[in-house]
């Protein structure tokens, strides 16, 4: 698919998209029009940390003989693949996601990559978060750069009456590198909206006219901003509800998506949510020797599938 066609079609999408060949850097400004403040659409990114085996998740059935030659010890048995199309199938534990696809609520984009792939986990993650090429090193995330074009003065004077809510929320203990801007990260880290406490502002009197004073002032302003955002998050959390009963308590990803759903239902105007599912650096634990459709990778894919279906 040509880049322009991809962007045009993706910007009209109202269903989940699995990016699995178009460079992330190909997504230009028109793609993000769905996230403007006048739209009710929300972008939820699910990042699979560690290196997901895409060929065992989304299986090209028409290439099965080649897969058998290349990976005989880990290939999924052909008769257990969940058929999506004549040429494409899912890992057998992803029945819930197949149901979403069959209901017309899932789009899949294959072959998302970049030339000259780097095999370092750390460098590959940097490329993933920044949408850089393999030969350049960027310090800003691809979502951070987009948000910076719209709100270049952030974090100064935010939140405000026009934008009272966080631009992005990362469910977890750390903000997302994907949302890193030139001077600040545009995401707010959130672990549990039911347990939010105000942070103490570290200012007692005038600050010294020095680098130390500037750093303390920056910290103080960040805490003031965090407390203000926490208030709006708590308000939305108190208003929101989750109609779905499919969120399993023992599913880490489902619990994160449950928070996202509740905040959206509660009216929070945040346009971007990032959730992460780790553990995909499986190595020898990826499959069980006696049954390659089971193992650590299968457990993670089942968690992913059921969580998306619940959401």
ABEGO torsion letter per residue (X at the ends): XBAAAAAAAAAABABBBBBXXBBAAABBAAAAAAABAABABBBBBBBBBGGBBAAAABBBAAAAAAAAAABAAABBBAAABBBABAABBBBAAAAAAAAAAAAGABBBBBGBBBBGBBABAAAAAAAAAAGBBAABBBABBAAAAAAAAABAAOABGOBBAABABBABBBBEABBBAAABBAABBABBBBABAABBBBBBBBBBEBBBBBAAAAAAAAAAAAAAAAAAAAAAAAAAAAABBBABAABBAABAAAAAAAAAAAAAAAGBABABBBBBBBGABAEAAABBAABAABEAAAAAAAAAAAAAAAX
